[in-house]
Amino acid sequence: VLDNNRTLKVAREASQTAMLRAGTGNTPPDPEFEIGYLYGDPAQIGNKVNILVRQEVDFPSAYAHRSKLKDIRQSRAQLDYLLVRQEVLSETMQLWIRQVYLNKLSRILSQRLQQARVLQSDISQMMDAGELGPLEYTQANLMLASIESEFDEIQADQENNLLALKEMTGGHELEVKDSIFPLPVHIQEDSLFADYRMGPGVQLHQQERYEKEREKSLARSQHLPKLSAGYFSEAIPSEAFRGFTLGVSIPLWENARTIKTAQSALIEADAKMDQFLLEQERILQQKLNRLNNLYNRVEKLEEALGSGNSLQILTSSMESGEISLSEYFYNSDFYFRNQQLLLRYKTELLSLEADLLKIYY
């Protein structure tokens, strides 16, 4: 994914472009060269040649502020790439977890489908022998058709999820045969909050504030007089004057209101920073609450489903006549539905962990 993901390739190039762009614009304007050839009238006074070479520069502090701005903007470009990288890796991890979930579900449904086919065959023979009526036969056929439909749907989901993984790897084939979930991490909430407060999202907003602060300082420097110096030459046939020129601009209206605009942008950046921090804390807490809820649900379902082989007990009870065939259909379906529910809870739990842990990717 790191080598071939197209989103990351675009983000890398965008980051490089932004860093190069940040390094431009901190040089003086190009020097000016002027030449004037004036025809004399009357002709006896001769012609005059004027030559002017001039260089204009901003007030020196402006270049220092632009240099700091370059560093800030390059840092922001790197942070932008890091955030994209985290999202791509987190999404890939979640797709892999979903593929493992689909593999596990496919195996469960495959076993269930095999059992349903055996049961349907037995019931068909019993109906032919007159031991069972058409109701039980219909129920067995409906159960088999339902499981076959669900199994086909899961196989289609497996193919689609692999296509999504293939896109994340930049078109490289990826085969995921795993059917065992990784163990939950059990995140330490205090450490996670602390790491997010120092993460690239917060740093990006901090850099934005630094940028606005530096732009305000630059606006002040640009409101100071600009300096210019040059060489001037004036020559006529019998005389010539040569010397240097010095100039200073009078700051009146060229950069009017830029300082107030920069101050307003700085206030806006502070407000965005506060909003981001508050929103990040809320989203993290909501995800952690959901995660803790999933921990409890998984634990309770694992305990209930692990207390005994419910399916084997149901089969024995049906064969011994303790429960009817209809009760077997209902209870076996209930058992499998809870197995699938447990898989969904585990998948959501692990996907949520992958999303929360992207701060470390």
NUROTI-847018 format. One record per residue (C-alpha): residue number from 1; z, y, x. Coordinates in steps of 0.2 Angstrom, whole numbers, always signed. Layout:
NODE resi    pz    py    px
NODE  NUM     Z     Y     X
...
% end
This chain:
NODE resi    pz    py    px
NODE    1    +0    +0    +0
NODE    2    +5   +12   +14
NODE    3   -12    +9   +23
NODE    4   -24    +8    +8
NODE    5   -17   +16    -7
NODE    6   -30   +29   -12
NODE    7   -17   +41   -20
NODE    8    -8   +41    -3
NODE    9   -24   +44    +6
NODE   10   -27   +59    -5
NODE   11   -10   +65    -3
NODE   12   -10   +64   +16
NODE   13   -26   +74   +17
NODE   14   -20   +87    +5
NODE   15    -4   +88   +16
NODE   16   -14   +90   +32
NODE   17   -25  +103   +23
NODE   18   -10  +113   +17
NODE   19    -2  +113   +35
NODE   20   -18  +119   +42
NODE   21   -20  +133   +29
NODE   22    -2  +138   +32
NODE   23    -6  +142   +50
NODE   24   -20  +154   +46
NODE   25   -18  +173   +42
NODE   26    -6  +178   +56
NODE   27   -18  +186   +68
NODE   28   -23  +205   +68
NODE   29   -39  +209   +59
NODE   30   -55  +209   +70
NODE   31   -58  +224   +81
NODE   32   -70  +237   +75
NODE   33   -85  +244   +85
NODE   34   -95  +259   +80
NODE   35  -109  +268   +88
NODE   36  -117  +284   +82
NODE   37  -133  +292   +88
NODE   38  -136  +309   +82
NODE   39  -152  +319   +84
NODE   40  -150  +337   +89
NODE   41  -158  +351   +80
NODE   42  -165  +362   +88
NODE   43  -171  +349  +100
NODE   44  -166  +359  +115
NODE   45  -148  +355  +112
NODE   46  -152  +336  +115
NODE   47  -145  +321  +106
NODE   48  -127  +315  +105
NODE   49  -120  +297  +107
NODE   50  -103  +292  +100
NODE   51   -95  +276  +103
NODE   52   -78  +270   +95
NODE   53   -69  +254   +98
NODE   54   -53  +252   +88
NODE   55   -40  +238   +84
NODE   56   -28  +239   +70
NODE   57   -11  +229   +69
NODE   58    +3  +227   +56
NODE   59   +20  +233   +60
NODE   60   +26  +219   +73
NODE   61   +40  +212   +62
NODE   62   +26  +206   +50
NODE   63   +19  +194   +62
NODE   64   +37  +186   +65
NODE   65   +39  +184   +46
NODE   66   +22  +176   +44
NODE   67   +26  +164   +58
NODE   68   +42  +159   +48
NODE   69   +32  +157   +32
NODE   70   +20  +145   +42
NODE   71   +34  +134   +46
NODE   72   +41  +134   +29
NODE   73   +24  +130   +21
NODE   74   +21  +116   +33
NODE   75   +38  +109   +29
NODE   76   +34  +110   +10
NODE   77   +17  +101   +13
NODE   78   +26   +86   +21
NODE   79   +39   +86    +7
NODE   80   +25   +85    -6
NODE   81   +18   +70    +3
NODE   82   +35   +62    +4
NODE   83   +37   +64   -15
NODE   84   +20   +56   -18
NODE   85   +24   +42    -6
NODE   86   +41   +38   -15
NODE   87   +32   +38   -32
NODE   88   +18   +26   -26
NODE   89   +30   +14   -18
NODE   90   +42   +14   -33
NODE   91   +28   +11   -45
NODE   92   +22    -4   -34
NODE   93   +39   -11   -33
NODE   94   +40   -11   -52
NODE   95   +23   -19   -54
NODE   96   +28   -33   -43
NODE   97   +44   -35   -53
NODE   98   +34   -36   -69
NODE   99   +23   -49   -61
NODE  100   +38   -60   -57
NODE  101   +44   -58   -75
NODE  102   +27   -63   -82
NODE  103   +27   -78   -70
NODE  104   +44   -83   -76
NODE  105   +39   -81   -94
NODE  106   +23   -90   -92
NODE  107   +33  -105   -85
NODE  108   +45  -105   -99
NODE  109   +31  -104  -112
NODE  110   +21  -117  -103
NODE  111   +36  -129  -105
NODE  112   +39  -124  -123
NODE  113   +21  -126  -127
NODE  114   +21  -144  -120
NODE  115   +37  -148  -130
NODE  116   +29  -141  -146
NODE  117   +13  -151  -143
NODE  118   +23  -167  -141
NODE  119   +33  -163  -157
NODE  120   +18  -159  -167
NODE  121   +10  -175  -162
NODE  122   +26  -185  -167
NODE  123   +27  -176  -183
NODE  124    +9  -179  -187
NODE  125   +11  -198  -184
NODE  126   +27  -198  -195
NODE  127   +18  -189  -209
NODE  128    +4  -202  -208
NODE  129   +17  -215  -209
NODE  130   +25  -207  -224
NODE  131   +41  -203  -216
NODE  132   +39  -184  -217
NODE  133   +30  -172  -229
NODE  134   +17  -158  -227
NODE  135   +30  -145  -225
NODE  136   +37  -151  -209
NODE  137   +19  -154  -203
NODE  138   +14  -136  -207
NODE  139   +30  -129  -199
NODE  140   +25  -139  -183
NODE  141    +7  -132  -183
NODE  142   +13  -114  -186
NODE  143   +26  -115  -172
NODE  144   +12  -123  -160
NODE  145    +0  -109  -165
NODE  146   +13   -95  -162
NODE  147   +17  -102  -145
NODE  148    -1  -104  -140
NODE  149    -5   -86  -145
NODE  150   +10   -80  -135
NODE  151    +6   -90  -120
NODE  152   -12   -83  -120
NODE  153    -6   -65  -122
NODE  154    +6   -68  -106
NODE  155    -9   -74   -96
NODE  156   -19   -59  -101
NODE  157    -4   -48   -96
NODE  158    -3   -57   -79
NODE  159   -21   -53   -75
NODE  160   -20   -35   -80
NODE  161    -4   -32   -70
NODE  162   -13   -40   -55
NODE  163   -27   -27   -57
NODE  164   -14   -13   -57
NODE  165    -7   -20   -41
NODE  166   -24   -22   -34
NODE  167   -27    -3   -37
NODE  168   -10    +1   -28
NODE  169   -16    -9   -13
NODE  170   -33    +1   -13
NODE  171   -43   -14   -19
NODE  172   -36   -28    -9
NODE  173   -32   -44   -18
NODE  174   -13   -48   -20
NODE  175    -7   -64   -26
NODE  176   +11   -65   -33
NODE  177   +17   -82   -36
NODE  178   +36   -78   -35
NODE  179   +45   -83   -51
NODE  180   +63   -79   -44
NODE  181   +70   -61   -46
NODE  182   +79   -53   -32
NODE  183   +97   -50   -34
NODE  184  +103   -34   -42
NODE  185  +109   -21   -29
NODE  186  +123   -14   -39
NODE  187  +121    +5   -34
NODE  188  +135   +15   -28
NODE  189  +134   +30   -40
NODE  190  +143   +43   -29
NODE  191  +132   +39   -14
NODE  192  +116   +40   -25
NODE  193  +121   +57   -32
NODE  194  +124   +63   -14
NODE  195  +108   +57    -7
NODE  196   +98   +64   -21
NODE  197  +106   +81   -18
NODE  198   +99   +80    -1
NODE  199   +83   +72    -6
NODE  200   +65   +79    -4
NODE  201   +65   +85   -22
NODE  202   +80   +97   -18
NODE  203   +73  +101    -1
NODE  204   +56  +106    -9
NODE  205   +65  +119   -20
NODE  206   +75  +125    -6
NODE  207   +60  +128    +4
NODE  208   +52  +137   -10
NODE  209   +67  +148   -11
NODE  210   +66  +151    +8
NODE  211   +47  +155    +6
NODE  212   +51  +168    -7
NODE  213   +64  +176    +3
NODE  214   +53  +177   +18
NODE  215   +39  +184    +7
NODE  216   +51  +198    +2
NODE  217   +54  +202   +20
NODE  218   +36  +202   +24
NODE  219   +33  +214    +9
NODE  220   +45  +226   +17
NODE  221   +36  +225   +34
NODE  222   +19  +227   +26
NODE  223   +26  +243   +18
NODE  224   +29  +250   +35
NODE  225   +15  +260   +44
NODE  226    +1  +251   +52
NODE  227    -4  +255   +70
NODE  228   -21  +257   +78
NODE  229   -27  +260   +95
NODE  230   -45  +262  +102
NODE  231   -57  +269  +114
NODE  232   -68  +284  +110
NODE  233   -83  +291  +119
NODE  234   -94  +306  +115
NODE  235  -109  +310  +126
NODE  236  -123  +324  +125
NODE  237  -136  +326  +139
NODE  238  -126  +338  +149
NODE  239  -108  +333  +145
NODE  240   -97  +318  +140
NODE  241   -80  +315  +133
NODE  242   -71  +299  +135
NODE  243   -53  +294  +130
NODE  244   -41  +284  +119
NODE  245   -36  +285  +101
NODE  246   -20  +281   +93
NODE  247   -17  +280   +74
NODE  248    -4  +277   +61
NODE  249    -6  +273   +42
NODE  250    +4  +283   +29
NODE  251   +11  +270   +17
NODE  252    +9  +277    +0
NODE  253    +1  +265   -13
NODE  254    -8  +251    -4
NODE  255    +8  +239    -6
NODE  256   +16  +248   -20
NODE  257   +28  +237   -30
NODE  258   +26  +222   -19
NODE  259   +44  +222   -14
NODE  260   +49  +222   -32
NODE  261   +37  +208   -36
NODE  262   +44  +198   -21
NODE  263   +62  +201   -27
NODE  264   +57  +195   -44
NODE  265   +49  +179   -37
NODE  266   +65  +176   -27
NODE  267   +76  +177   -43
NODE  268   +63  +165   -51
NODE  269   +65  +152   -37
NODE  270   +84  +153   -38
NODE  271   +83  +149   -57
NODE  272   +71  +135   -54
NODE  273   +83  +128   -41
NODE  274   +97  +128   -53
NODE  275   +87  +121   -67
NODE  276   +80  +106   -56
NODE  277   +98  +102   -50
NODE  278  +105  +101   -67
NODE  279   +90   +91   -74
NODE  280   +91   +79   -59
NODE  281  +109   +76   -62
NODE  282  +106   +73   -81
NODE  283   +92   +61   -78
NODE  284  +101   +51   -64
NODE  285  +117   +50   -76
NODE  286  +106   +44   -90
NODE  287   +98   +31   -79
NODE  288  +114   +25   -72
NODE  289  +122   +23   -90
NODE  290  +107   +13   -95
NODE  291  +108    +2   -79
NODE  292  +127    -1   -82
NODE  293  +123    -6  -100
NODE  294  +109   -18   -94
NODE  295  +122   -26   -81
NODE  296  +133   -30   -96
NODE  297  +120   -37  -107
NODE  298  +113   -48   -93
NODE  299  +130   -55   -89
NODE  300  +134   -59  -107
NODE  301  +117   -67  -110
NODE  302  +118   -77   -94
NODE  303  +135   -83   -99
NODE  304  +130   -88  -117
NODE  305  +114   -97  -111
NODE  306  +122  -105   -96
NODE  307  +136  -113  -106
NODE  308  +125  -129  -109
NODE  309  +108  -135  -112
NODE  310  +106  -129  -130
NODE  311   +88  -136  -131
NODE  312   +93  -153  -126
NODE  313  +108  -153  -138
NODE  314   +96  -147  -152
NODE  315   +84  -161  -149
NODE  316   +97  -174  -149
NODE  317  +105  -167  -165
NODE  318   +88  -168  -173
NODE  319   +84  -186  -167
NODE  320  +101  -191  -174
NODE  321   +99  -183  -190
NODE  322  +113  -170  -188
NODE  323  +101  -156  -192
NODE  324   +84  -155  -201
NODE  325   +68  -152  -193
NODE  326   +68  -134  -201
NODE  327   +84  -131  -193
NODE  328   +78  -137  -176
NODE  329   +63  -125  -177
NODE  330   +74  -111  -181
NODE  331   +87  -114  -168
NODE  332   +75  -119  -154
NODE  333   +65  -103  -157
NODE  334   +81   -93  -157
NODE  335   +86  -101  -140
NODE  336   +69   -97  -132
NODE  337   +69   -79  -139
NODE  338   +86   -76  -131
NODE  339   +79   -83  -115
NODE  340   +65   -71  -116
NODE  341   +77   -57  -120
NODE  342   +87   -61  -104
NODE  343   +71   -60   -94
NODE  344   +67   -43  -102
NODE  345   +84   -36   -98
NODE  346   +83   -42   -80
NODE  347   +66   -35   -78
NODE  348   +71   -18   -85
NODE  349   +87   -18   -74
NODE  350   +77   -22   -58
NODE  351   +63    -9   -62
NODE  352   +77    +4   -66
NODE  353   +85    +0   -49
NODE  354   +68    +2   -40
NODE  355   +65   +19   -48
NODE  356   +83   +25   -43
NODE  357   +81   +18   -26
NODE  358   +65   +27   -22
NODE  359   +75   +41   -14
NODE  360   +76   +29    +1
NODE  361   +58   +24    +2
% end
